[in-house]
Amino acid sequence: MHELSIAQAIMDVAARHAAGRTDARVEVRIGHLRQVVPDALDFAFTLVTAGTALDGAELVLEEVPARGRCRVCGADSVLHGFPLTCARCGALDVELRAGEELTVEAIELYDEEVTHGSHV
């Protein structure tokens, strides 16, 4: 299951940027062509973050559809399956424009207030 290694990479990025603070939410954009199963990635993320500063952090996934530009007719279209063909003319000569992303887009951190004592 390659979702486990992807979850580990996401955790590494989030932990590095959190710099010891607790993560509440991690937003990730994943291209359709990455062939990631969202439920499997969510489960793997829960496994790899257990006992870390990301334990309990919400993983928010946004799937990016595969899009391409046909080099034959110039049409821009969503590419639904293999082989990747132009939706307008059916040509196989398509320049891929989106769908291979795997990006940590945002990390939401808890703003923890440290209290050194109370005054009455």
C-alpha positions as CSV (number, residue, x, y, z in Angstrom):
1,M,0.0,0.0,0.0
2,H,1.8,3.1,-1.2
3,E,-0.6,5.3,0.8
4,L,1.5,4.5,3.9
5,S,4.6,6.0,2.4
6,I,2.6,9.0,1.2
7,A,1.1,9.5,4.7
8,Q,4.6,9.3,6.2
9,A,5.9,12.0,3.7
10,I,2.9,14.2,4.5
11,M,3.5,13.8,8.2
12,D,7.2,14.7,7.8
13,V,6.4,17.9,5.9
14,A,3.8,18.9,8.4
15,A,6.0,18.2,11.4
16,R,8.9,20.1,10.0
17,H,6.8,23.2,9.4
18,A,5.0,22.9,12.8
19,A,8.3,23.2,14.6
20,G,7.1,21.6,17.7
21,R,3.6,23.1,17.7
22,T,0.5,20.8,17.5
23,D,-1.1,20.4,14.1
24,A,-4.8,20.6,14.0
25,R,-5.4,20.2,10.2
26,V,-3.3,19.3,7.2
27,E,-4.7,20.1,3.7
28,V,-3.4,18.1,0.8
29,R,-4.0,18.3,-3.0
30,I,-3.7,14.9,-4.8
31,G,-3.9,14.5,-8.5
32,H,-6.2,11.9,-9.9
33,L,-3.3,10.2,-11.7
34,R,-1.6,9.5,-8.4
35,Q,-4.2,6.7,-7.9
36,V,-4.4,7.3,-4.2
37,V,-7.4,5.8,-2.3
38,P,-8.6,8.6,0.0
39,D,-9.8,6.2,2.8
40,A,-6.6,4.2,2.7
41,L,-4.5,7.4,2.9
42,D,-6.7,8.7,5.8
43,F,-6.2,5.4,7.6
44,A,-2.4,5.4,7.0
45,F,-2.2,9.0,8.2
46,T,-3.9,8.1,11.4
47,L,-1.4,5.2,11.9
48,V,1.8,7.2,11.2
49,T,0.7,10.2,13.3
50,A,-0.3,8.2,16.4
51,G,1.8,9.4,19.4
52,T,3.2,12.4,17.5
53,A,2.5,16.1,17.5
54,L,0.1,15.4,14.6
55,D,-1.9,12.8,16.6
56,G,-5.6,13.6,16.0
57,A,-4.9,16.2,13.2
58,E,-7.5,16.3,10.5
59,L,-6.3,15.3,7.1
60,V,-8.3,17.1,4.4
61,L,-7.9,15.8,0.9
62,E,-8.7,17.6,-2.3
63,E,-8.6,15.5,-5.5
64,V,-7.4,17.3,-8.6
65,P,-8.8,15.9,-11.8
66,A,-6.5,15.1,-14.7
67,R,-6.6,17.8,-17.2
68,G,-4.9,18.2,-20.5
69,R,-4.6,20.2,-23.7
70,C,-4.9,18.4,-27.0
71,R,-1.9,19.1,-29.4
72,V,-4.1,18.2,-32.4
73,C,-7.3,20.3,-31.9
74,G,-6.2,22.6,-29.0
75,A,-9.1,21.6,-26.7
76,D,-8.6,21.7,-22.9
77,S,-10.5,18.9,-21.2
78,V,-10.7,16.6,-18.2
79,L,-9.0,13.3,-18.9
80,H,-11.1,10.6,-17.4
81,G,-9.2,7.4,-17.9
82,F,-6.5,5.5,-19.7
83,P,-5.4,6.0,-22.4
84,L,-5.5,9.7,-21.9
85,T,-7.4,11.0,-24.9
86,C,-8.8,14.3,-26.0
87,A,-12.5,14.6,-25.0
88,R,-13.2,16.6,-28.2
89,C,-11.4,14.7,-31.0
90,G,-10.1,11.5,-29.4
91,A,-6.5,12.2,-30.2
92,L,-3.8,10.6,-28.0
93,D,-1.4,13.5,-28.3
94,V,-2.4,15.3,-25.1
95,E,-0.2,17.5,-23.0
96,L,-0.9,16.8,-19.3
97,R,-1.7,20.0,-17.4
98,A,-3.0,18.7,-14.0
99,G,-3.5,15.5,-12.2
100,E,-0.1,14.5,-11.0
101,E,0.0,16.8,-8.0
102,L,0.8,15.7,-4.5
103,T,1.1,18.9,-2.4
104,V,0.7,19.8,1.2
105,E,-1.3,23.1,0.7
106,A,-1.9,24.2,4.2
107,I,-1.2,23.3,7.8
108,E,-3.4,24.7,10.6
109,L,-1.7,24.8,14.0
110,Y,-3.1,25.2,17.4
111,D,-2.0,28.5,19.0
112,E,-1.1,27.2,22.4
113,E,-0.9,29.8,25.1
114,V,1.8,29.0,27.8
115,T,0.8,30.1,31.3
116,H,3.6,30.6,33.9
117,G,1.3,31.2,36.9
118,S,-1.8,32.9,37.9
119,H,-2.3,36.1,39.8
120,V,-5.2,36.6,42.1
